[in-house]
Amino acid sequence: MERKDPALSALQTAIDLCGGSRRELARRMSNQAYPRPRGQRVAGTPAFSSQRIDGWLQRGGTVPVEAAPFVAAAVGGQVSVFDLCPEYKEGWSLLSRLLKQQRRERGPRAN
């Protein structure tokens, strides 16, 4: 039995959650407030494309660190940034602690 890399498995799960469509995953990711990659300045051009996702699949499924939160958000957190980009594990842990600290400092939101 072939053992799948966790990053590849997580990315494939995200695609599957989008009906098996890389285009749909890219659309959902682009709907997040993601800054355009360097050099991409054409108004109306999505920040992500199915071709970009194809590139990640060809490289074993590891999603770039700057894109991993947007993949996770695109599928409602059903995949983890830890699985999508495992080489950045310590960075994710640090970011999580900083965000929790920031929430505590802000206190409860007033409605």
C-alpha positions as CSV (number, residue, x, y, z in Angstrom):
1,M,0.0,0.0,0.0
2,E,1.4,3.4,-1.0
3,R,1.8,5.9,1.8
4,K,0.5,9.4,0.9
5,D,2.4,12.5,2.0
6,P,0.2,14.4,4.6
7,A,0.5,17.6,2.5
8,L,-0.7,15.9,-0.7
9,S,-3.5,14.2,1.2
10,A,-4.6,17.5,2.8
11,L,-4.6,19.3,-0.6
12,Q,-6.5,16.5,-2.2
13,T,-9.0,16.6,0.6
14,A,-9.5,20.3,0.0
15,I,-10.0,19.7,-3.7
16,D,-12.5,16.8,-2.9
17,L,-14.4,19.2,-0.6
18,C,-14.8,21.5,-3.6
19,G,-16.5,18.8,-5.6
20,G,-13.2,17.5,-6.9
21,S,-12.7,20.7,-8.8
22,R,-9.3,22.6,-8.6
23,R,-11.0,25.5,-10.3
24,E,-13.7,25.7,-7.5
25,L,-11.0,25.6,-4.8
26,A,-9.1,28.4,-6.6
27,R,-12.3,30.4,-6.8
28,R,-13.1,30.0,-3.1
29,M,-9.5,30.9,-2.2
30,S,-9.6,34.0,-4.4
31,N,-12.7,35.1,-2.7
32,Q,-10.7,35.5,0.5
33,A,-8.9,38.8,0.8
34,Y,-5.6,37.4,-0.5
35,P,-3.0,39.8,-1.8
36,R,-2.0,39.2,-5.4
37,P,1.3,37.5,-6.0
38,R,4.2,39.7,-7.1
39,G,3.8,40.9,-10.6
40,Q,0.1,40.1,-10.8
41,R,-1.6,43.4,-11.0
42,V,-4.4,42.9,-13.5
43,A,-7.7,44.0,-12.0
44,G,-10.3,41.3,-12.0
45,T,-7.7,38.5,-12.3
46,P,-8.2,36.0,-9.5
47,A,-5.3,35.5,-7.0
48,F,-5.4,31.8,-7.5
49,S,-6.0,29.5,-10.5
50,S,-6.4,25.8,-11.1
51,Q,-3.0,25.9,-12.8
52,R,-1.3,27.2,-9.6
53,I,-3.0,24.4,-7.7
54,D,-1.7,21.9,-10.4
55,G,1.8,23.2,-9.6
56,W,1.4,22.4,-6.0
57,L,0.2,18.9,-6.8
58,Q,3.2,18.3,-9.1
59,R,5.5,19.3,-6.2
60,G,4.0,16.8,-3.9
61,G,1.1,18.7,-2.5
62,T,2.9,21.1,-0.2
63,V,1.1,24.4,-0.4
64,P,3.2,27.6,-0.1
65,V,3.1,29.0,3.5
66,E,1.4,32.3,2.3
67,A,-1.4,30.3,0.6
68,A,-2.1,27.6,3.2
69,P,-4.5,29.7,5.4
70,F,-6.5,30.5,2.3
71,V,-6.8,26.9,1.3
72,A,-8.0,26.0,4.9
73,A,-10.5,28.9,4.9
74,A,-11.8,28.0,1.5
75,V,-13.0,24.6,2.9
76,G,-14.2,25.9,6.2
77,G,-11.2,24.7,8.2
78,Q,-11.8,21.1,7.2
79,V,-8.1,20.8,6.4
80,S,-5.3,22.1,8.6
81,V,-2.5,24.5,7.7
82,F,-0.3,22.1,9.7
83,D,-1.0,19.4,7.1
84,L,-1.0,21.6,4.1
85,C,2.4,23.1,4.9
86,P,4.1,20.8,7.4
87,E,7.6,22.3,7.1
88,Y,6.2,25.5,8.7
89,K,5.0,23.7,11.8
90,E,6.8,25.9,14.3
91,G,5.6,29.0,12.5
92,W,2.0,27.9,12.7
93,S,2.4,27.2,16.4
94,L,3.9,30.6,17.0
95,L,1.2,32.3,14.9
96,S,-1.5,30.5,16.8
97,R,-0.1,31.6,20.2
98,L,0.2,35.2,19.0
99,L,-3.3,35.3,17.7
100,K,-4.7,33.9,21.0
101,Q,-2.7,36.4,23.0
102,Q,-4.0,39.2,20.8
103,R,-7.6,38.0,21.3
104,R,-7.1,38.0,25.1
105,E,-5.7,41.5,25.0
106,R,-8.6,42.8,23.0
107,G,-11.2,41.2,25.3
108,P,-14.7,40.3,24.3
109,R,-16.2,42.1,21.3
110,A,-19.0,44.6,21.9
111,N,-22.1,44.1,19.7
